[in-house]
Amino acid sequence: MAADNPRGAMFRVLVPDRHARVTNAELFFDLVFVFAVTQLSHTLLHHFTPSGALEVALLFLAVWWVWVYTTWVTNWLDPDQAPVRILLFLLMLGGLVLSTTIPKAFGERGLWFAIAYASMQVGRTAFWLLATPKHRTAVRHNAIRILAWLCLSAVFWILGGFAEGEKRLYFWIAALAIEYASAALRFWTPGLGFSSIEAWAVEGGHMAERCALFIIIALGETLVVQGATFAELTWTIENVAAFLSALTGSIAIWWIYFHKGMEAGAEKISKSAESGRLARLAYTYLHMPIVAGIILAAVADELVLKHPGGHSDTRTVLAAVGGPLLFLVGTILFKLAIRGFLQLSHIFGIVALAATGWLARDLSPLWLSILTTAIMIAVAVWESLSLRSKP
């Protein structure tokens, strides 16, 4: 890519054996998604029903997809170039509209959500196509393939925006199915065929760091929930214990992901001959349950802090157990992709959390939180000890 930059081309200049840094513009762009994650957790908290959970899951998949697609594009394009930076600022505007409509996306603001989402996906990809020099045929073909698929899905997003009730849900499920399937199908299009894995090479260190920053965003939401909720309460022994348990649980989640795991992923993808394939599996797909689990854990924190006593109801059990469980499932699969083996500590944690869920109704929300936190601490300590002699 260095050869493309003498005349101000918008692709990053890559230096051998040096990671491409995450730019300040990218960090600024990510701030929009702090708000998006907050909106998702609050929407789930206020609509914690089977249909509400399905709707929030769909909205989460959309938020994640628009963010990760942008991450791929800024892995290639240089956000320090003014046109790329302006693109990110425009995407921030779209992201703010997207985020503000989340609570009422299945109500009166559905069309606004659809327009914001489709505009971000199609607009960013069209910019990438226009920014690609004509001699970079493989890259241009990739952009054309993706643009074709996103234009197709945009039709279903907009139709869903005009529809109401279950019809909107069905249109948007179809739109997401098109987008998620297209990546798995390597964006096959008539006349251009499949994209090659070689054409999807990424700068591994940058990709790993960008996804790690989204984990920080999600964890930041848990801390905001804990602090804001705790500040509004009358401080009792139960509330203080619930607050300490929630905070310790977040620290354990951070430790499990970042202690060697993040660095191992960055090293693996940087040295991989098929960095695009690994980025698609480990960072595009397998990070979804990791982030979703952290968001669900934030919902559990608020439920437990507000009602630490009595018996645990269904939504408290699902959030308090399901959040860490979903996180561990995503993490064990992510580490399998980068290390090639299953972490025994994570298997223990998954089994222990599943057993806890079976018995959870006999526990108070506080003791349920303490038990799930203890399991996560055990996983973190076990993994740390087992990897002491490994890089």
Secondary structure, 3 states (H helix, E strand, C coil): CHHHCCCCCCECCCCCCCCCCCCHHHHHHHHHHHHHHHHHHHHHHHCCCHHHHHHHHHHHHHHHHHHHHHHHHHHHECCCCHHHHHHHHHHHHHHHHHHHHHHHCCCCCHHHHHHHHHHHHHHHHHHHHHHCCCCCHHHHHHHHHHHHHHHHHHHHHHHHHHCCCHHHHHHHHHHHHHHHHHHHCCCCECCCECCCCHHHCCCHHHHHHHHHHHHHHHHHHHHHHHHHHHHHCCCCHHHHHHHHHHHHHHHHHHHHHHCCHHHHHHHHHHHCCCHHHHHHHHHHHCHHHHHHHHHHHHHHHHHHHHCCCCCCCHHHHHHHHHHHHHHHHHHHHHHHHHHCCCCHHHHHHHHHHHHHHHHHHHCCHHHHHHHHHHHHHHHHHHHHHHCCCCC
